[in-house]
């Protein structure tokens, strides 16, 4: 039986494209989860009386309670990073699906706020390529 090779190629392409879309979707959902965790930590801290001490205690306590169940992604350091993520990017709808959590982490390490700010492109926000250039200037 002869089968057209473009048929096989098309099926392979469908599978590959779907896998890539699934990975991007999962990464974006993970990014949103981290943003929401950061927001909730920030909101809870604002209720604390002595914010600096309470914030340190709150994050440490939260980490001790959730890390055994959910793993090292919820260490004190990571939870502090999620709070910083929310404070740096306070509008959830502005988070770009083209950027991975890894790229956002790199952006958080950029000291210059203007370098993280939106640029004048049609969408008003950096593309993944813009972020890569920013983080690895050649």
N, CA, C and O atoms as a Tinker XYZ file with bonds, in Angstrom:
   552  protein
     1  N      0.836000   -1.163000    0.000000    73     2
     2  CA     0.000000    0.000000    0.000000    64     1     3
     3  C      0.892000    1.241000    0.000000    63     2     4     5
     4  O      1.788000    1.369000    0.834000    81     3
     5  N      0.648000    2.122000   -0.910000    73     3     6
     6  CA     1.403000    3.363000   -1.024000    64     5     7
     7  C      0.668000    4.484000   -0.291000    63     6     8     9
     8  O     -0.516000    4.732000   -0.516000    81     7
     9  N      1.402000    5.144000    0.581000    73     7    10
    10  CA     0.827000    6.269000    1.313000    64     9    11
    11  C      1.637000    7.507000    0.970000    63    10    12    13
    12  O      2.868000    7.490000    0.970000    81    11
    13  N      0.936000    8.550000    0.685000    73    11    14
    14  CA     1.549000    9.821000    0.347000    64    13    15
    15  C      2.433000   10.293000    1.517000    63    14    16    17
    16  O      1.954000   10.365000    2.649000    81    15
    17  N      3.694000   10.609000    1.269000    73    15    18
    18  CA     4.629000   11.022000    2.313000    64    17    19
    19  C      4.221000   12.343000    2.970000    63    18    20    21
    20  O      4.545000   12.587000    4.132000    81    19
    21  N      3.515000   13.186000    2.229000    73    19    22
    22  CA     3.078000   14.453000    2.825000    64    21    23
    23  C      2.052000   14.198000    3.938000    63    22    24    25
    24  O      1.921000   14.996000    4.866000    81    23
    25  N      1.332000   13.080000    3.833000    73    23    26
    26  CA     0.389000   12.689000    4.877000    64    25    27
    27  C      1.143000   12.442000    6.192000    63    26    28    29
    28  O      0.750000   12.943000    7.245000    81    27
    29  N      2.219000   11.672000    6.115000    73    27    30
    30  CA     3.039000   11.381000    7.299000    64    29    31
    31  C      3.648000   12.672000    7.845000    63    30    32    33
    32  O      3.638000   12.904000    9.054000    81    31
    33  N      4.173000   13.503000    6.961000    73    31    34
    34  CA     4.773000   14.772000    7.354000    64    33    35
    35  C      3.751000   15.665000    8.053000    63    34    36    37
    36  O      4.055000   16.292000    9.068000    81    35
    37  N      2.535000   15.717000    7.502000    73    35    38
    38  CA     1.476000   16.524000    8.110000    64    37    39
    39  C      1.138000   16.033000    9.514000    63    38    40    41
    40  O      0.979000   16.845000   10.425000    81    39
    41  N      1.026000   14.740000    9.701000    73    39    42
    42  CA     0.703000   14.174000   11.008000    64    41    43
    43  C      1.821000   14.490000   12.006000    63    42    44    45
    44  O      1.548000   14.881000   13.141000    81    43
    45  N      3.061000   14.324000   11.588000    73    43    46
    46  CA     4.196000   14.644000   12.455000    64    45    47
    47  C      4.175000   16.121000   12.855000    63    46    48    49
    48  O      4.455000   16.466000   14.002000    81    47
    49  N      3.845000   16.972000   11.911000    73    47    50
    50  CA     3.783000   18.408000   12.175000    64    49    51
    51  C      2.670000   18.732000   13.173000    63    50    52    53
    52  O      2.865000   19.556000   14.067000    81    51
    53  N      1.529000   18.103000   13.033000    73    51    54
    54  CA     0.415000   18.307000   13.968000    64    53    55
    55  C      0.839000   17.908000   15.382000    63    54    56    57
    56  O      0.574000   18.624000   16.348000    81    55
    57  N      1.496000   16.761000   15.485000    73    55    58
    58  CA     1.946000   16.275000   16.795000    64    57    59
    59  C      2.962000   17.243000   17.399000    63    58    60    61
    60  O      2.840000   17.622000   18.564000    81    59
    61  N      3.954000   17.640000   16.620000    73    59    62
    62  CA     4.993000   18.556000   17.115000    64    61    63
    63  C      4.409000   19.901000   17.525000    63    62    64    65
    64  O      4.743000   20.426000   18.587000    81    63
    65  N      3.541000   20.460000   16.691000    73    63    66
    66  CA     2.934000   21.755000   17.006000    64    65    67
    67  C      2.096000   21.676000   18.281000    63    66    68    69
    68  O      2.140000   22.582000   19.114000    81    67
    69  N      1.346000   20.609000   18.429000    73    67    70
    70  CA     0.510000   20.445000   19.622000    64    69    71
    71  C      1.359000   20.306000   20.875000    63    70    72    73
    72  O      1.024000   20.865000   21.919000    81    71
    73  N      2.445000   19.570000   20.779000    73    71    74
    74  CA     3.338000   19.428000   21.936000    64    73    75
    75  C      3.932000   20.778000   22.329000    63    74    76    77
    76  O      3.982000   21.115000   23.512000    81    75
    77  N      4.379000   21.544000   21.347000    73    75    78
    78  CA     4.954000   22.859000   21.635000    64    77    79
    79  C      3.923000   23.790000   22.250000    63    78    80    81
    80  O      4.228000   24.522000   23.192000    81    79
    81  N      2.695000   23.768000   21.720000    73    79    82
    82  CA     1.631000   24.606000   22.288000    64    81    83
    83  C      1.305000   24.190000   23.716000    63    82    84    85
    84  O      1.061000   25.044000   24.568000    81    83
    85  N      1.297000   22.902000   23.983000    73    83    86
    86  CA     1.017000   22.413000   25.333000    64    85    87
    87  C      2.092000   22.891000   26.310000    63    86    88    89
    88  O      1.779000   23.319000   27.421000    81    87
    89  N      3.340000   22.819000   25.900000    73    87    90
    90  CA     4.448000   23.266000   26.762000    64    89    91
    91  C      4.320000   24.757000   27.057000    63    90    92    93
    92  O      4.484000   25.181000   28.201000    81    91
    93  N      4.028000   25.558000   26.025000    73    91    94
    94  CA     3.870000   27.008000   26.219000    64    93    95
    95  C      2.691000   27.305000   27.144000    63    94    96    97
    96  O      2.775000   28.183000   28.003000    81    95
    97  N      1.607000   26.580000   26.969000    73    95    98
    98  CA     0.422000   26.796000   27.804000    64    97    99
    99  C      0.712000   26.464000   29.259000    63    98   100   101
   100  O      0.349000   27.222000   30.159000    81    99
   101  N      1.366000   25.334000   29.489000    73    99   102
   102  CA     1.706000   24.944000   30.858000    64   101   103
   103  C      2.650000   25.971000   31.477000    63   102   104   105
   104  O      2.471000   26.347000   32.635000    81   103
   105  N      3.641000   26.426000   30.733000    73   103   106
   106  CA     4.580000   27.403000   31.271000    64   105   107
   107  C      3.872000   28.717000   31.596000    63   106   108   109
   108  O      4.166000   29.342000   32.615000    81   107
   109  N      2.946000   29.136000   30.743000    73   107   110
   110  CA     2.221000   30.371000   31.012000    64   109   111
   111  C      1.350000   30.218000   32.265000    63   110   112   113
   112  O      1.264000   31.140000   33.075000    81   111
   113  N      0.716000   29.075000   32.422000    73   111   114
   114  CA    -0.095000   28.839000   33.619000    64   113   115
   115  C      0.776000   28.824000   34.877000    63   114   116   117
   116  O      0.371000   29.320000   35.929000    81   115
   117  N      1.946000   28.264000   34.759000    73   115   118
   118  CA     2.881000   28.258000   35.892000    64   117   119
   119  C      3.287000   29.692000   36.232000    63   118   120   121
   120  O      3.352000   30.061000   37.405000    81   119
   121  N      3.558000   30.493000   35.214000    73   119   122
   122  CA     3.907000   31.896000   35.415000    64   121   123
   123  C      2.770000   32.637000   36.114000    63   122   124   125
   124  O      3.003000   33.412000   37.042000    81   123
   125  N      1.537000   32.394000   35.662000    73   123   126
   126  CA     0.377000   33.018000   36.307000    64   125   127
   127  C      0.222000   32.556000   37.751000    63   126   128   129
   128  O     -0.139000   33.351000   38.619000    81   127
   129  N      0.491000   31.284000   38.018000    73   127   130
   130  CA     0.423000   30.772000   39.375000    64   129   131
   131  C      1.414000   31.529000   40.261000    63   130   132   133
   132  O      1.061000   31.963000   41.357000    81   131
   133  N      2.644000   31.688000   39.792000    73   131   134
   134  CA     3.652000   32.398000   40.568000    64   133   135
   135  C      3.226000   33.850000   40.806000    63   134   136   137
   136  O      3.430000   34.390000   41.893000    81   135
   137  N      2.638000   34.474000   39.789000    73   135   138
   138  CA     2.166000   35.848000   39.920000    64   137   139
   139  C      1.086000   35.933000   40.999000    63   138   140   141
   140  O      1.126000   36.822000   41.850000    81   139
   141  N      0.123000   35.012000   40.965000    73   139   142
   142  CA    -0.967000   35.021000   41.944000    64   141   143
   143  C     -0.460000   34.736000   43.359000    63   142   144   145
   144  O     -0.947000   35.323000   44.325000    81   143
   145  N      0.508000   33.842000   43.479000    73   143   146
   146  CA     1.113000   33.582000   44.795000    64   145   147
   147  C      1.790000   34.854000   45.296000    63   146   148   149
   148  O      1.624000   35.231000   46.456000    81   147
   149  N      2.555000   35.516000   44.425000    73   147   150
   150  CA     3.216000   36.768000   44.806000    64   149   151
   151  C      2.220000   37.834000   45.224000    63   150   152   153
   152  O      2.448000   38.559000   46.192000    81   151
   153  N      1.120000   37.930000   44.497000    73   151   154
   154  CA     0.076000   38.899000   44.834000    64   153   155
   155  C     -0.516000   38.596000   46.202000    63   154   156   157
   156  O     -0.702000   39.498000   47.018000    81   155
   157  N     -0.808000   37.343000   46.447000    73   155   158
   158  CA    -1.431000   36.957000   47.730000    64   157   159
   159  C     -0.478000   37.212000   48.901000    63   158   160   161
   160  O     -0.900000   37.668000   49.964000    81   159
   161  N      0.806000   36.915000   48.700000    73   159   162
   162  CA     1.803000   37.197000   49.745000    64   161   163
   163  C      1.843000   38.700000   50.009000    63   162   164   165
   164  O      1.817000   39.134000   51.161000    81   163
   165  N      1.905000   39.485000   48.950000    73   163   166
   166  CA     1.964000   40.944000   49.085000    64   165   167
   167  C      0.733000   41.468000   49.820000    63   166   168   169
   168  O      0.857000   42.300000   50.719000    81   167
   169  N     -0.449000   40.990000   49.445000    73   167   170
   170  CA    -1.683000   41.430000   50.100000    64   169   171
   171  C     -1.680000   41.069000   51.585000    63   170   172   173
   172  O     -2.087000   41.873000   52.424000    81   171
   173  N     -1.225000   39.872000   51.901000    73   171   174
   174  CA    -1.181000   39.442000   53.297000    64   173   175
   175  C     -0.190000   40.290000   54.087000    63   174   176   177
   176  O     -0.452000   40.645000   55.236000    81   175
   177  N      0.933000   40.612000   53.481000    73   175   178
   178  CA     1.931000   41.453000   54.157000    64   177   179
   179  C      1.364000   42.827000   54.486000    63   178   180   181
   180  O      1.688000   43.396000   55.528000    81   179
   181  N      0.534000   43.358000   53.621000    73   179   182
   182  CA    -0.024000   44.685000   53.847000    64   181   183
   183  C     -0.936000   44.725000   55.070000    63   182   184   185
   184  O     -1.190000   45.794000   55.626000    81   183
   185  N     -1.420000   43.576000   55.479000    73   183   186
   186  CA    -2.245000   43.487000   56.680000    64   185   187
   187  C     -1.395000   43.406000   57.947000    63   186   188   189
   188  O     -1.893000   43.639000   59.048000    81   187
   189  N     -0.113000   43.075000   57.790000    73   187   190
   190  CA     0.775000   42.933000   58.945000    64   189   191
   191  C      1.094000   44.271000   59.580000    63   190   192   193
   192  O      1.172000   45.287000   58.889000    81   191
   193  N      1.276000   44.279000   60.870000    73   191   194
   194  CA     1.537000   45.529000   61.580000    64   193   195
   195  C      2.964000   46.015000   61.360000    63   194   196   197
   196  O      3.169000   47.163000   60.966000    81   195
   197  N      3.931000   45.180000   61.603000    73   195   198
   198  CA     5.331000   45.534000   61.370000    64   197   199
   199  C      5.716000   44.818000   60.082000    63   198   200   201
   200  O      6.149000   43.666000   60.110000    81   199
   201  N      5.559000   45.499000   58.963000    73   199   202
   202  CA     5.621000   44.850000   57.652000    64   201   203
   203  C      6.913000   44.110000   57.370000    63   202   204   205
   204  O      6.875000   42.985000   56.871000    81   203
   205  N      8.044000   44.699000   57.670000    73   203   206
   206  CA     9.318000   44.057000   57.335000    64   205   207
   207  C      9.471000   42.740000   58.089000    63   206   208   209
   208  O      9.767000   41.704000   57.495000    81   207
   209  N      9.266000   42.793000   59.410000    73   207   210
   210  CA     9.400000   41.572000   60.197000    64   209   211
   211  C      8.315000   40.573000   59.848000    63   210   212   213
   212  O      8.576000   39.375000   59.738000    81   211
   213  N      7.102000   41.063000   59.673000    73   211   214
   214  CA     5.981000   40.180000   59.360000    64   213   215
   215  C      6.194000   39.504000   58.004000    63   214   216   217
   216  O      5.920000   38.314000   57.850000    81   215
   217  N      6.685000   40.269000   57.018000    73   215   218
   218  CA     6.932000   39.711000   55.685000    64   217   219
   219  C      7.944000   38.587000   55.726000    63   218   220   221
   220  O      7.751000   37.551000   55.090000    81   219
   221  N      9.022000   38.781000   56.469000    73   219   222
   222  CA    10.049000   37.744000   56.609000    64   221   223
   223  C      9.463000   36.512000   57.275000    63   222   224   225
   224  O      9.675000   35.390000   56.816000    81   223
   225  N      8.732000   36.722000   58.351000    73   223   226
   226  CA     8.108000   35.609000   59.071000    64   225   227
   227  C      7.079000   34.908000   58.191000    63   226   228   229
   228  O      7.047000   33.679000   58.122000    81   227
   229  N      6.245000   35.685000   57.524000    73   227   230
   230  CA     5.174000   35.138000   56.693000    64   229   231
   231  C      5.725000   34.207000   55.610000    63   230   232   233
   232  O      5.234000   33.091000   55.442000    81   231
   233  N      6.723000   34.656000   54.891000    73   231   234
   234  CA     7.283000   33.859000   53.798000    64   233   235
   235  C      7.955000   32.605000   54.336000    63   234   236   237
   236  O      7.803000   31.525000   53.765000    81   235
   237  N      8.689000   32.740000   55.418000    73   235   238
   238  CA     9.341000   31.572000   56.015000    64   237   239
   239  C      8.298000   30.557000   56.484000    63   238   240   241
   240  O      8.431000   29.359000   56.232000    81   239
   241  N      7.273000   31.038000   57.158000    73   239   242
   242  CA     6.213000   30.166000   57.665000    64   241   243
   243  C      5.481000   29.482000   56.504000    63   242   244   245
   244  O      5.239000   28.276000   56.540000    81   243
   245  N      5.133000   30.260000   55.480000    73   243   246
   246  CA     4.444000   29.708000   54.317000    64   245   247
   247  C      5.285000   28.624000   53.657000    63   246   248   249
   248  O      4.772000   27.563000   53.304000    81   247
   249  N      6.567000   28.891000   53.492000    73   247   250
   250  CA     7.463000   27.909000   52.880000    64   249   251
   251  C      7.488000   26.612000   53.690000    63   250   252   253
   252  O      7.435000   25.517000   53.130000    81   251
   253  N      7.568000   26.748000   54.996000    73   251   254
   254  CA     7.593000   25.554000   55.851000    64   253   255
   255  C      6.314000   24.733000   55.722000    63   254   256   257
   256  O      6.341000   23.509000   55.850000    81   255
   257  N      5.196000   25.409000   55.467000    73   255   258
   258  CA     3.905000   24.718000   55.375000    64   257   259
   259  C      3.646000   24.084000   54.006000    63   258   260   261
   260  O      3.014000   23.031000   53.926000    81   259
   261  N      4.123000   24.708000   52.940000    73   259   262
   262  CA     3.787000   24.183000   51.601000    64   261   263
   263  C      4.917000   23.423000   50.918000    63   262   264   265
   264  O      4.657000   22.585000   50.054000    81   263
   265  N      6.160000   23.696000   51.286000    73   263   266
   266  CA     7.277000   23.034000   50.617000    64   265   267
   267  C      7.264000   21.513000   50.781000    63   266   268   269
   268  O      7.565000   20.812000   49.816000    81   267
   269  N      6.933000   20.972000   51.950000    73   267   270
   270  CA     6.917000   19.507000   52.052000    64   269   271
   271  C      5.927000   18.849000   51.076000    63   270   272   273
   272  O      6.175000   17.749000   50.580000    81   271
   273  N      4.829000   19.519000   50.813000    73   271   274
   274  CA     3.818000   18.953000   49.910000    64   273   275
   275  C      4.086000   19.250000   48.439000    63   274   276   277
   276  O      3.840000   18.405000   47.577000    81   275
   277  N      4.592000   20.452000   48.149000    73   275   278
   278  CA     4.723000   20.889000   46.761000    64   277   279
   279  C      6.153000   20.993000   46.248000    63   278   280   281
   280  O      6.354000   21.230000   45.056000    81   279
   281  N      7.152000   20.823000   47.109000    73   279   282
   282  CA     8.524000   20.750000   46.641000    64   281   283
   283  C      9.314000   22.041000   46.735000    63   282   284   285
   284  O      8.836000   23.052000   47.250000    81   283
   285  N     10.552000   21.980000   46.217000    73   283   286
   286  CA    11.529000   23.063000   46.380000    64   285   287
   287  C     11.163000   24.337000   45.621000    63   286   288   289
   288  O     11.768000   25.382000   45.859000    81   287
   289  N     10.209000   24.275000   44.730000    73   287   290
   290  CA     9.769000   25.477000   44.028000    64   289   291
   291  C      9.075000   26.462000   44.950000    63   290   292   293
   292  O      8.690000   27.552000   44.526000    81   291
   293  N      8.914000   26.082000   46.213000    73   291   294
   294  CA     8.225000   26.939000   47.173000    64   293   295
   295  C      9.097000   27.211000   48.400000    63   294   296   297
   296  O      8.604000   27.351000   49.520000    81   295
   297  N     10.398000   27.281000   48.157000    73   295   298
   298  CA    11.348000   27.644000   49.213000    64   297   299
   299  C     11.156000   29.119000   49.554000    63   298   300   301
   300  O     10.465000   29.845000   48.840000    81   299
   301  N     11.762000   29.545000   50.632000    73   299   302
   302  CA    11.695000   30.949000   51.035000    64   301   303
   303  C     12.186000   31.842000   49.904000    63   302   304   305
   304  O     11.555000   32.847000   49.578000    81   303
   305  N     13.300000   31.476000   49.316000    73   303   306
   306  CA    13.868000   32.267000   48.211000    64   305   307
   307  C     12.909000   32.365000   47.028000    63   306   308   309
   308  O     12.735000   33.438000   46.450000    81   307
   309  N     12.290000   31.241000   46.672000    73   307   310
   310  CA    11.357000   31.240000   45.544000    64   309   311
   311  C     10.124000   32.087000   45.860000    63   310   312   313
   312  O      9.654000   32.840000   45.007000    81   311
   313  N      9.605000   31.968000   47.067000    73   311   314
   314  CA     8.427000   32.745000   47.442000    64   313   315
   315  C      8.736000   34.245000   47.425000    63   314   316   317
   316  O      7.894000   35.052000   47.033000    81   315
   317  N      9.937000   34.608000   47.848000    73   315   318
   318  CA    10.353000   36.013000   47.757000    64   317   319
   319  C     10.397000   36.461000   46.300000    63   318   320   321
   320  O     10.023000   37.588000   45.976000    81   319
   321  N     10.854000   35.574000   45.432000    73   319   322
   322  CA    10.906000   35.888000   44.000000    64   321   323
   323  C      9.496000   36.072000   43.436000    63   322   324   325
   324  O      9.280000   36.953000   42.604000    81   323
   325  N      8.536000   35.260000   43.873000    73   323   326
   326  CA     7.154000   35.396000   43.389000    64   325   327
   327  C      6.570000   36.740000   43.822000    63   326   328   329
   328  O      5.862000   37.393000   43.055000    81   327
   329  N      6.872000   37.144000   45.055000    73   327   330
   330  CA     6.414000   38.452000   45.544000    64   329   331
   331  C      7.051000   39.562000   44.705000    63   330   332   333
   332  O      6.375000   40.509000   44.304000    81   331
   333  N      8.339000   39.438000   44.449000    73   331   334
   334  CA     9.026000   40.439000   43.618000    64   333   335
   335  C      8.425000   40.462000   42.208000    63   334   336   337
   336  O      8.279000   41.533000   41.619000    81   335
   337  N      8.081000   39.311000   41.670000    73   335   338
   338  CA     7.473000   39.209000   40.343000    64   337   339
   339  C      6.169000   40.002000   40.306000    63   338   340   341
   340  O      5.939000   40.787000   39.386000    81   339
   341  N      5.320000   39.796000   41.307000    73   339   342
   342  CA     4.062000   40.534000   41.363000    64   341   343
   343  C      4.317000   42.047000   41.482000    63   342   344   345
   344  O      3.668000   42.843000   40.804000    81   343
   345  N      5.244000   42.428000   42.329000    73   343   346
   346  CA     5.504000   43.855000   42.539000    64   345   347
   347  C      6.125000   44.500000   41.299000    63   346   348   349
   348  O      5.902000   45.682000   41.039000    81   347
   349  N      6.890000   43.742000   40.546000    73   347   350
   350  CA     7.531000   44.274000   39.343000    64   349   351
   351  C      6.559000   44.326000   38.166000    63   350   352   353
   352  O      6.613000   45.247000   37.351000    81   351
   353  N      5.671000   43.334000   38.081000    73   351   354
   354  CA     4.696000   43.237000   36.991000    64   353   355
   355  C      3.299000   43.133000   37.605000    63   354   356   357
   356  O      2.723000   42.045000   37.630000    81   355
   357  N      2.744000   44.245000   38.103000    73   355   358
   358  CA     1.508000   44.185000   38.886000    64   357   359
   359  C      0.222000   43.944000   38.084000    63   358   360   361
   360  O     -0.843000   43.791000   38.682000    81   359
   361  N      0.294000   43.908000   36.779000    73   359   362
   362  CA    -0.915000   43.717000   35.962000    64   361   363
   363  C     -0.842000   42.347000   35.294000    63   362   364   365
   364  O     -0.067000   42.137000   34.361000    81   363
   365  N     -1.655000   41.425000   35.781000    73   363   366
   366  CA    -1.595000   40.042000   35.291000    64   365   367
   367  C     -1.908000   39.956000   33.802000    63   366   368   369
   368  O     -1.281000   39.175000   33.086000    81   367
   369  N     -2.851000   40.733000   33.332000    73   367   370
   370  CA    -3.233000   40.647000   31.919000    64   369   371
   371  C     -2.122000   41.136000   30.991000    63   370   372   373
   372  O     -2.162000   40.881000   29.787000    81   371
   373  N     -1.134000   41.835000   31.545000    73   371   374
   374  CA    -0.016000   42.326000   30.738000    64   373   375
   375  C      1.107000   41.300000   30.626000    63   374   376   377
   376  O      2.059000   41.515000   29.875000    81   375
   377  N      1.017000   40.192000   31.356000    73   375   378
   378  CA     2.041000   39.156000   31.253000    64   377   379
   379  C      1.958000   38.532000   29.872000    63   378   380   381
   380  O      0.876000   38.175000   29.406000    81   379
   381  N      3.085000   38.405000   29.233000    73   379   382
   382  CA     3.127000   37.934000   27.850000    64   381   383
   383  C      3.243000   36.417000   27.782000    63   382   384   385
   384  O      4.081000   35.812000   28.451000    81   383
   385  N      2.389000   35.816000   26.963000    73   383   386
   386  CA     2.463000   34.366000   26.793000    64   385   387
   387  C      3.735000   33.963000   26.066000    63   386   388   389
   388  O      4.161000   32.812000   26.161000    81   387
   389  N      4.354000   34.900000   25.336000    73   387   390
   390  CA     5.581000   34.584000   24.606000    64   389   391
   391  C      6.784000   34.455000   25.537000    63   390   392   393
   392  O      7.805000   33.883000   25.153000    81   391
   393  N      6.674000   34.975000   26.745000    73   391   394
   394  CA     7.798000   34.917000   27.680000    64   393   395
   395  C      7.616000   33.746000   28.634000    63   394   396   397
   396  O      6.531000   33.520000   29.168000    81   395
   397  N      8.679000   33.021000   28.831000    73   395   398
   398  CA     8.649000   31.894000   29.760000    64   397   399
   399  C      8.946000   32.401000   31.165000    63   398   400   401
   400  O      9.382000   33.537000   31.346000    81   399
   401  N      8.705000   31.551000   32.150000    73   399   402
   402  CA     9.045000   31.911000   33.526000    64   401   403
   403  C     10.541000   32.190000   33.636000    63   402   404   405
   404  O     10.953000   33.098000   34.360000    81   403
   405  N     11.346000   31.423000   32.930000    73   403   406
   406  CA    12.794000   31.630000   32.952000    64   405   407
   407  C     13.137000   33.038000   32.463000    63   406   408   409
   408  O     13.996000   33.701000   33.044000    81   407
   409  N     12.482000   33.492000   31.415000    73   407   410
   410  CA    12.748000   34.835000   30.904000    64   409   411
   411  C     12.288000   35.911000   31.899000    63   410   412   413
   412  O     12.958000   36.928000   32.074000    81   411
   413  N     11.151000   35.678000   32.542000    73   411   414
   414  CA    10.711000   36.627000   33.568000    64   413   415
   415  C     11.699000   36.674000   34.732000    63   414   416   417
   416  O     11.988000   37.748000   35.260000    81   415
   417  N     12.214000   35.517000   35.129000    73   415   418
   418  CA    13.214000   35.506000   36.214000    64   417   419
   419  C     14.426000   36.335000   35.815000    63   418   420   421
   420  O     14.963000   37.086000   36.629000    81   419
   421  N     14.850000   36.202000   34.583000    73   419   422
   422  CA    15.989000   36.991000   34.112000    64   421   423
   423  C     15.652000   38.479000   34.113000    63   422   424   425
   424  O     16.489000   39.302000   34.485000    81   423
   425  N     14.447000   38.828000   33.705000    73   423   426
   426  CA    14.042000   40.230000   33.720000    64   425   427
   427  C     14.038000   40.791000   35.142000    63   426   428   429
   428  O     14.375000   41.956000   35.357000    81   427
   429  N     13.656000   39.959000   36.107000    73   427   430
   430  CA    13.660000   40.410000   37.502000    64   429   431
   431  C     15.064000   40.771000   37.968000    63   430   432   433
   432  O     15.236000   41.593000   38.868000    81   431
   433  N     16.060000   40.157000   37.355000    73   431   434
   434  CA    17.444000   40.434000   37.755000    64   433   435
   435  C     17.996000   41.712000   37.122000    63   434   436   437
   436  O     19.085000   42.161000   37.480000    81   435
   437  N     17.248000   42.300000   36.181000    73   435   438
   438  CA    17.687000   43.541000   35.533000    64   437   439
   439  C     17.410000   44.699000   36.490000    63   438   440   441
   440  O     16.262000   44.933000   36.867000    81   439
   441  N     18.461000   45.422000   36.883000    73   439   442
   442  CA    18.315000   46.510000   37.847000    64   441   443
   443  C     17.624000   47.732000   37.261000    63   442   444   445
   444  O     16.872000   48.416000   37.957000    81   443
   445  N     17.873000   48.009000   35.992000    73   443   446
   446  CA    17.345000   49.196000   35.345000    64   445   447
   447  C     15.866000   48.991000   35.017000    63   446   448   449
   448  O     15.523000   48.188000   34.149000    81   447
   449  N     14.990000   49.724000   35.716000    73   447   450
   450  CA    13.557000   49.575000   35.504000    64   449   451
   451  C     13.160000   49.916000   34.073000    63   450   452   453
   452  O     12.268000   49.281000   33.511000    81   451
   453  N     13.817000   50.916000   33.476000    73   451   454
   454  CA    13.502000   51.289000   32.098000    64   453   455
   455  C     13.797000   50.150000   31.128000    63   454   456   457
   456  O     13.120000   50.010000   30.109000    81   455
   457  N     14.792000   49.348000   31.435000    73   455   458
   458  CA    15.137000   48.233000   30.556000    64   457   459
   459  C     14.049000   47.160000   30.577000    63   458   460   461
   460  O     13.882000   46.420000   29.606000    81   459
   461  N     13.305000   47.077000   31.693000    73   459   462
   462  CA    12.215000   46.106000   31.792000    64   461   463
   463  C     10.923000   46.649000   31.224000    63   462   464   465
   464  O      9.992000   45.888000   30.957000    81   463
   465  N     10.854000   47.962000   31.035000    73   463   466
   466  CA     9.603000   48.615000   30.644000    64   465   467
   467  C      9.208000   48.279000   29.214000    63   466   468   469
   468  O     10.049000   47.890000   28.403000    81   467
   469  N      7.923000   48.432000   28.911000    73   467   470
   470  CA     7.451000   48.210000   27.538000    64   469   471
   471  C      8.124000   49.143000   26.552000    63   470   472   473
   472  O      8.461000   50.280000   26.882000    81   471
   473  N      8.313000   48.659000   25.365000    73   471   474
   474  CA     8.889000   49.457000   24.289000    64   473   475
   475  C      7.809000   49.750000   23.261000    63   474   476   477
   476  O      6.729000   49.161000   23.290000    81   475
   477  N      8.111000   50.658000   22.363000    73   475   478
   478  CA     7.121000   51.068000   21.365000    64   477   479
   479  C      7.054000   50.076000   20.218000    63   478   480   481
   480  O      7.571000   50.343000   19.132000    81   479
   481  N      6.433000   48.952000   20.445000    73   479   482
   482  CA     6.116000   48.037000   19.357000    64   481   483
   483  C      4.599000   47.936000   19.309000    63   482   484   485
   484  O      3.938000   48.430000   20.223000    81   483
   485  N      4.022000   47.325000   18.297000    73   483   486
   486  CA     2.567000   47.344000   18.150000    64   485   487
   487  C      1.799000   46.899000   19.396000    63   486   488   489
   488  O      0.743000   47.459000   19.690000    81   487
   489  N      2.295000   45.924000   20.123000    73   487   490
   490  CA     1.578000   45.447000   21.304000    64   489   491
   491  C      1.909000   46.277000   22.536000    63   490   492   493
   492  O      1.201000   46.202000   23.541000    81   491
   493  N      2.974000   47.066000   22.471000    73   491   494
   494  CA     3.369000   47.861000   23.615000    64   493   495
   495  C      4.252000   47.119000   24.604000    63   494   496   497
   496  O      4.670000   47.700000   25.605000    81   495
   497  N      4.545000   45.860000   24.350000    73   495   498
   498  CA     5.351000   45.068000   25.265000    64   497   499
   499  C      6.485000   44.400000   24.519000    63   498   500   501
   500  O      6.457000   44.258000   23.297000    81   499
   501  N      7.469000   43.999000   25.272000    73   499   502
   502  CA     8.616000   43.324000   24.694000    64   501   503
   503  C      8.218000   41.957000   24.146000    63   502   504   505
   504  O      7.347000   41.278000   24.690000    81   503
   505  N      8.861000   41.582000   23.083000    73   503   506
   506  CA     8.697000   40.229000   22.561000    64   505   507
   507  C      9.762000   39.351000   23.214000    63   506   508   509
   508  O     10.678000   39.856000   23.863000    81   507
   509  N      9.637000   38.048000   23.041000    73   507   510
   510  CA    10.644000   37.138000   23.578000    64   509   511
   511  C     12.014000   37.472000   22.994000    63   510   512   513
   512  O     13.023000   37.401000   23.697000    81   511
   513  N     12.054000   37.833000   21.715000    73   511   514
   514  CA    13.333000   38.188000   21.081000    64   513   515
   515  C     13.923000   39.439000   21.720000    63   514   516   517
   516  O     15.135000   39.516000   21.919000    81   515
   517  N     13.073000   40.429000   22.048000    73   515   518
   518  CA    13.554000   41.641000   22.717000    64   517   519
   519  C     14.187000   41.303000   24.063000    63   518   520   521
   520  O     15.238000   41.835000   24.422000    81   519
   521  N     13.529000   40.408000   24.803000    73   519   522
   522  CA    14.043000   40.026000   26.119000    64   521   523
   523  C     15.388000   39.338000   25.972000    63   522   524   525
   524  O     16.315000   39.622000   26.731000    81   523
   525  N     15.506000   38.444000   25.012000    73   523   526
   526  CA    16.776000   37.742000   24.802000    64   525   527
   527  C     17.893000   38.726000   24.473000    63   526   528   529
   528  O     19.005000   38.589000   24.984000    81   527
   529  N     17.615000   39.713000   23.629000    73   527   530
   530  CA    18.620000   40.724000   23.289000    64   529   531
   531  C     19.001000   41.535000   24.518000    63   530   532   533
   532  O     20.174000   41.845000   24.730000    81   531
   533  N     18.008000   41.875000   25.320000    73   531   534
   534  CA    18.262000   42.653000   26.535000    64   533   535
   535  C     19.159000   41.895000   27.493000    63   534   536   537
   536  O     20.072000   42.465000   28.090000    81   535
   537  N     18.894000   40.615000   27.634000    73   535   538
   538  CA    19.602000   39.808000   28.622000    64   537   539
   539  C     20.947000   39.300000   28.129000    63   538   540   541
   540  O     21.830000   38.992000   28.929000    81   539
   541  N     21.103000   39.212000   26.822000    73   539   542
   542  CA    22.370000   38.744000   26.251000    64   541   543
   543  C     22.839000   39.671000   25.140000    63   542   544   545
   544  O     22.890000   39.266000   23.979000    81   543
   545  N     23.179000   40.895000   25.476000    73   543   546
   546  CA    23.630000   41.806000   24.415000    64   545   547
   547  C     24.948000   41.317000   23.834000    63   546   548   549
   548  O     25.871000   40.964000   24.568000    81   547
   549  N     25.025000   41.301000   22.524000    73   547   550
   550  CA    26.251000   40.819000   21.852000    64   549   551
   551  C     26.979000   41.941000   21.177000    63   550   552
   552  O     28.025000   41.719000   20.567000    81   551
